[in-house]
Amino acid sequence: MEYVTALLQPENLQPLFVVFFAAFVQAITGFGLVILAAPMLMLFFSAKETILITLITAICSNTLQTGLVYKDADVKLVRYLVLGAVAGLPIGLFFYHSFSNTMLKILISVAILAFLVISHWLRLHFQKTKKKSLITGVLSGFFYTTTGMGGIPLILYTTHMNMSPKMMRGTSILYFFFGNIFSCLAFYLSGTDFFYAGQQVLYLLPGLFMGLGLGHIIFPYVPIVIFRRLVFVLLYIACFYSIYAALS
């Protein structure tokens, strides 16, 4: 009863709706949980706590989905990505512990804006190689522990190579499963306190479960292209607002 009472408080309901919407988007489009949730959650939490909260929430989401999509994943590619990520995690940790919350908030917003611009305007094409996969993993590991968004390099890499949407979705979710776990382990070993973030995630889990469930139910009926464009518009607004709030 105490949990339900606390859950219904405005300070907990608002972040819950953010996670619900982000999980709903991920269930429909295959991406978006952390990238969409991070700039919006920074309206309620500090940048450093937001990174930890989104990482733990993403682990819960990936754990639920990995068993369903494992057979579709490019396991060899995931192996190279994870090896690269392990090398990039310590570099990102240095920036995480060195930067202020304001600087991290700006960095996160700029990283998402760069991702949006590159995705929309540059016609990239990558050939899958061991070297490029390892480099993508290193960049992903760096982004994991600096911004909590290790998916940005991965999405840019996999969406611009000859990979079916089904395999891309399975590969991404499997990689995120391991990437998020290794990131949390790296934070823990560096002495980061997860207590507050863990408490907040408990209030976000209902939103996560409902968003994923509803998204999977209505997936066959949603025009994906239009929905993704709406998501990108919302991301632009959230990023510009975060930068404005950090500088004001």
C-alpha positions as CSV (number, residue, x, y, z in Angstrom):
1,M,0.0,0.0,0.0
2,E,2.9,2.4,0.8
3,Y,4.4,1.6,-2.6
4,V,1.1,2.5,-4.4
5,T,0.6,5.7,-2.4
6,A,4.2,6.8,-3.2
7,L,3.7,5.8,-6.9
8,L,0.7,8.1,-7.2
9,Q,2.6,11.1,-6.0
10,P,3.1,13.7,-8.9
11,E,6.9,13.5,-8.5
12,N,6.8,9.8,-9.3
13,L,3.9,9.8,-11.8
14,Q,5.5,12.2,-14.2
15,P,8.8,10.2,-14.7
16,L,6.6,7.1,-14.9
17,F,4.7,8.5,-17.9
18,V,8.0,9.4,-19.6
19,V,9.2,5.8,-19.3
20,F,5.8,4.5,-20.4
21,F,6.0,6.6,-23.6
22,A,9.7,5.7,-24.2
23,A,9.0,1.9,-23.7
24,F,5.9,2.2,-26.0
25,V,8.0,3.7,-28.7
26,Q,10.7,1.1,-28.4
27,A,8.2,-1.7,-28.7
28,I,6.9,-0.2,-31.9
29,T,10.1,1.1,-33.6
30,G,12.8,-1.1,-32.0
31,F,14.6,1.8,-30.5
32,G,14.1,4.8,-28.3
33,L,13.9,3.7,-24.7
34,V,17.1,5.5,-23.4
35,I,17.5,8.0,-26.2
36,L,13.9,9.3,-25.8
37,A,13.7,8.9,-22.0
38,A,17.1,10.5,-21.1
39,P,16.4,14.2,-22.1
40,M,12.9,14.0,-20.6
41,L,14.0,12.4,-17.3
42,M,16.6,15.2,-16.9
43,L,13.7,17.5,-16.3
44,F,13.1,15.6,-13.0
45,F,16.6,14.2,-12.0
46,S,20.2,15.3,-12.2
47,A,22.1,14.3,-15.3
48,K,24.3,11.8,-13.4
49,E,21.3,10.1,-11.7
50,T,19.4,10.1,-15.1
51,I,22.3,8.0,-16.6
52,L,22.1,5.4,-13.8
53,I,18.3,5.3,-13.9
54,T,18.1,4.8,-17.6
55,L,20.8,2.1,-17.5
56,I,18.9,0.1,-14.8
57,T,15.6,0.6,-16.6
58,A,17.1,-0.6,-19.9
59,I,18.5,-3.7,-18.3
60,C,15.0,-4.6,-17.1
61,S,13.6,-3.9,-20.6
62,N,16.3,-5.9,-22.4
63,T,16.0,-8.9,-20.0
64,L,12.3,-9.1,-20.9
65,Q,13.0,-9.0,-24.7
66,T,16.3,-10.8,-25.2
67,G,14.8,-14.3,-24.9
68,L,12.3,-13.4,-27.7
69,V,14.7,-12.0,-30.2
70,Y,18.0,-13.9,-29.5
71,K,17.5,-16.2,-32.5
72,D,17.4,-13.2,-34.8
73,A,20.6,-11.7,-33.6
74,D,24.0,-11.6,-35.3
75,V,25.9,-13.2,-32.4
76,K,29.3,-12.8,-34.0
77,L,28.7,-9.0,-34.5
78,V,27.5,-8.7,-30.9
79,R,30.7,-10.4,-29.6
80,Y,32.9,-7.8,-31.4
81,L,30.7,-4.9,-30.2
82,V,30.9,-6.1,-26.6
83,L,34.7,-6.5,-26.7
84,G,35.0,-3.0,-28.0
85,A,32.5,-1.6,-25.5
86,V,34.5,-3.1,-22.6
87,A,37.5,-1.1,-23.8
88,G,35.5,2.1,-24.2
89,L,33.8,2.0,-20.8
90,P,36.8,3.3,-18.7
91,I,37.3,6.3,-21.0
92,G,33.6,7.3,-20.5
93,L,33.9,6.8,-16.8
94,F,36.6,9.4,-16.6
95,F,34.4,12.0,-18.2
96,Y,31.4,11.0,-16.1
97,H,33.3,11.6,-12.8
98,S,35.1,14.7,-14.2
99,F,32.1,16.6,-15.6
100,S,29.5,18.5,-13.7
101,N,25.8,17.7,-14.0
102,T,25.3,20.8,-16.3
103,M,28.1,19.7,-18.6
104,L,26.8,16.2,-18.8
105,K,23.3,17.5,-19.5
106,I,24.6,19.5,-22.4
107,L,26.8,16.6,-23.7
108,I,23.8,14.2,-23.7
109,S,21.6,16.7,-25.6
110,V,24.3,17.5,-28.1
111,A,25.0,13.7,-28.6
112,I,21.3,13.1,-29.4
113,L,21.1,16.1,-31.7
114,A,24.2,14.9,-33.6
115,F,22.6,11.5,-33.9
116,L,19.3,13.0,-35.3
117,V,21.1,15.2,-37.8
118,I,23.4,12.4,-39.1
119,S,20.5,9.9,-39.3
120,H,18.4,12.4,-41.3
121,W,20.8,14.2,-43.6
122,L,23.8,12.0,-44.2
123,R,23.6,9.1,-46.6
124,L,26.0,6.7,-44.9
125,H,26.8,3.1,-45.8
126,F,28.9,0.7,-43.8
127,Q,30.4,-2.7,-44.7
128,K,30.4,-5.0,-41.7
129,T,34.0,-5.7,-40.7
130,K,35.7,-6.8,-37.5
131,K,37.6,-3.5,-37.2
132,K,34.5,-1.3,-37.8
133,S,32.5,-3.5,-35.3
134,L,35.2,-3.1,-32.6
135,I,35.5,0.7,-33.2
136,T,31.6,1.0,-33.0
137,G,31.8,-1.0,-29.7
138,V,34.5,1.3,-28.3
139,L,32.4,4.4,-29.1
140,S,29.3,2.7,-27.7
141,G,31.2,1.9,-24.4
142,F,32.3,5.5,-24.2
143,F,28.8,6.8,-24.7
144,Y,27.4,4.2,-22.2
145,T,29.4,5.6,-19.3
146,T,29.4,9.2,-20.4
147,T,25.8,9.7,-21.3
148,G,24.1,6.3,-20.7
149,M,23.3,6.1,-24.4
150,G,25.5,3.4,-25.9
151,G,22.9,2.8,-28.6
152,I,23.8,5.9,-30.7
153,P,26.9,4.4,-32.4
154,L,25.3,1.0,-32.8
155,I,22.1,2.4,-34.4
156,L,24.2,4.5,-36.8
157,Y,26.3,1.4,-37.7
158,T,23.5,-1.1,-38.1
159,T,21.0,1.1,-39.9
160,H,23.5,1.9,-42.6
161,M,24.5,-1.7,-43.5
162,N,22.8,-4.5,-45.4
163,M,20.9,-5.9,-42.4
164,S,17.3,-6.9,-42.2
165,P,15.1,-5.0,-39.8
166,K,14.4,-8.3,-37.9
167,M,18.2,-9.1,-37.5
168,M,18.9,-5.4,-36.6
169,R,16.3,-5.5,-33.8
170,G,17.6,-8.8,-32.4
171,T,21.2,-7.8,-32.6
172,S,20.6,-4.4,-31.0
173,I,18.6,-5.8,-28.1
174,L,21.1,-8.6,-27.4
175,Y,24.0,-6.2,-27.5
176,F,22.1,-3.7,-25.2
177,F,21.5,-6.6,-22.8
178,F,25.3,-7.2,-22.3
179,G,26.3,-3.5,-22.8
180,N,24.0,-2.3,-20.1
181,I,25.1,-5.0,-17.6
182,F,28.8,-4.2,-18.2
183,S,28.2,-0.5,-17.9
184,C,26.5,-0.9,-14.6
185,L,29.3,-3.1,-13.4
186,A,31.9,-0.5,-14.5
187,F,30.0,2.2,-12.6
188,Y,29.8,-0.1,-9.5
189,L,33.5,-0.9,-9.6
190,S,34.3,2.8,-9.9
191,G,32.5,3.5,-6.6
192,T,29.2,4.9,-8.0
193,D,26.3,4.8,-5.6
194,F,23.2,3.1,-7.2
195,F,20.9,3.4,-4.1
196,Y,18.9,6.5,-5.2
197,A,18.7,5.4,-8.8
198,G,17.5,1.9,-7.8
199,Q,14.8,3.4,-5.6
200,Q,13.5,5.6,-8.5
201,V,13.5,2.7,-11.0
202,L,11.1,0.8,-8.7
203,Y,8.6,3.5,-9.3
204,L,9.3,3.5,-13.1
205,L,8.8,-0.3,-13.7
206,P,5.0,-0.2,-14.0
207,G,5.4,2.4,-16.8
208,L,8.0,0.2,-18.5
209,F,5.9,-2.9,-18.4
210,M,2.8,-1.2,-19.6
211,G,4.6,0.7,-22.4
212,L,6.2,-2.5,-23.7
213,G,3.0,-4.5,-23.5
214,L,0.8,-1.9,-25.2
215,G,3.4,-1.3,-27.9
216,H,3.6,-4.9,-28.8
217,I,-0.2,-5.2,-28.9
218,I,-0.8,-2.3,-31.3
219,F,2.4,-2.7,-33.3
220,P,0.5,-4.2,-36.3
221,Y,-1.8,-1.3,-36.6
222,V,0.6,1.7,-36.3
223,P,2.1,3.5,-39.4
224,I,5.7,3.2,-38.3
225,V,7.1,5.9,-40.7
226,I,4.8,8.6,-39.4
227,F,5.3,7.5,-35.8
228,R,9.1,7.6,-36.1
229,R,8.9,11.2,-37.5
230,L,6.8,12.2,-34.5
231,V,9.4,10.7,-32.2
232,F,12.2,12.6,-33.9
233,V,10.3,15.9,-33.5
234,L,9.8,15.2,-29.8
235,L,13.5,14.4,-29.4
236,Y,14.5,17.7,-31.1
237,I,12.2,19.6,-28.7
238,A,13.5,17.8,-25.6
239,C,17.1,18.3,-26.5
240,F,16.8,22.0,-27.3
241,Y,14.9,22.5,-24.0
242,S,17.5,20.6,-22.0
243,I,20.3,22.7,-23.5
244,Y,18.3,25.9,-22.8
245,A,17.6,24.8,-19.2
246,A,21.2,23.9,-18.6
247,L,22.5,27.2,-19.9
248,S,19.8,29.4,-18.3
